[in-house]
Amino acid sequence: MNKNSIMEKKNVSRKQFLKTTIGLGVASFGLGSLISSCGKPERRHEELRLPPLLDRAANGKKLRAGLIGTGNRGTGAALNFLSAGNDLELVALGDVFANQIDICRKQLKKYKFEVADKNCFTGFDAYQKVIDAGVDVVLLATPPHFRPEHFKAAVEARKHVFMEKPAAVDPVGIRSIISSAKRAASLGLCVVSGTQRRHSEDYIETYKQVANGMLGDLVSARAFWNQAHVWFRNRETSWTDMEYMIRNWNNFSWLSGDHILDTHVHNIDIINWFMEKHPESAIGYGGRHRRVTGDQYDFFSIDFNYGKGVYSHSMSRQIDDCANGVGEQVIGTKGYTNCRNKIFNHEGEPIWEYTYPDPQKEKLKISPYIQEHIHLVNAIRTGQYINQAEETAISTMTAIMGREAAYTGKEIKWNDLMSSDLRKGPKEYSLTNINMDFDVPIPGTSVK
């Protein structure tokens, strides 16, 4: 029985119709055409500025990449880039520490990729040496504090960029990223960021349904990233203060931005994406109960105000032996969604579901970590321009606004924060001993 014959049966309710069509596979291509038939023109894939979903990037000129920041995520990003299509090379590596480059090269060698000794650079200026090593594409995967400086240098050298999230750790850095993003656009340089949910087919298809009105008007949302405490390294006697902090970068707020940026920014980004705007202000709280490293909080609970009575509750926690979960939810006048693969009516009944290639595993054909790089390479080779730097900066700024609301106990307004001179971390870098007497922020006081 096809869709038209179902609609002709007068005794079939709308609820039954939706269930039946989903069972017949209508959900696999979306219900945009039904929305259009109700009087609203469908907003199609291209209009929504969604990435092409390809198995591999288009063939074209050989692209040579350089990796800046050779830790686990950087090494992973390099392998993802090399998996994105044909004629892709990794020709330069840069990191503050030589042993990190050694670890990266060992991992690359497992997949038959090698980088010449002469193109492996160490020190705080390694990023510039990578950029100058004859590369076409720069992969930025250092601790986020360094992202604005490295992004600016790459753009000024006219390189295409993949940059990991978050985009920065403070308002000064965010303004730099946005400025460099506009410069990249003027030069026709493609920029893709590590917001992999925006390159994940299930999220994309769910977003299309919401953007085309399946939820009606959006009225509230929630986002959460709750997990155990993440990795840290015990200090070795030979390490200076600076070396210790950089090797434990995710435990220090000036390097990582705190975990509301480092991890939870993914969920915050999804809410901004579905809302199609950023919040106007934030009020929240957080604290530190069990963490024994660095100067970060253990948890955050933030109320983001999107205006006109629309709010999103955002929570993140890194404490061992607690209830965990990661995800998002957006609620509208007609129902709600988990943003990833399902939409429900207000009775909790599914009205749309994304169909996976293997439904039992809910696994995509192409990993979104690779799809990011397919998008970048394809854009460079086909001229289908992409620049995600500013949208990633906006979502990062949203997380910064939540962090500062918790740190201070004050209401933080978007416009005030965007003009703030807040900058975290030293202005000069060297592997020496520096003052490590960081104060953990106490809301309602001058300790920030």
Buried (B, 14 or more C-beta within 10 A) or exposed (E): EEBEEBEEEEEEEEEEBBBBBBEEEBBEEBBBEBBBEEEEEBBEBEEBEBBBBBEBBBEBEEBBBBBBBBBEBBBBBBBBBBBBBEEBBBBBBBBBBBEBBBBBBEBBEEEEBEBEEEBBBBBBEBBBBBBBBEBBBBBBBBBBBBBBBBBBBBBEEEBBBBBBBBBBBBBBBBBBBBBBBBBBBEEEBBBBBBBBBBBBBBBBBBBBBBBBBBBEEBBBBBBBBBBEBEEBEEBEEEBEBBBBBBBBBBBBBBBBBBBBBBBBBBBBBBBBBBBEEBBBBBBBBBBBEEBEBBBBBBBBBBBBBBEEEBBBBBBBBBBEEEEBEBBBBBBBEBBBBBBBBBBBBEEEEBBBBBBBEEEEEEEBEBBBBBBBBBBBBBBBBEEBEBBBBBBBBBBBBBBBBBBBBBBBBBEBBBEEBBEBEBBBBEEEBEBEEBEEEEEBBBBEEEEE
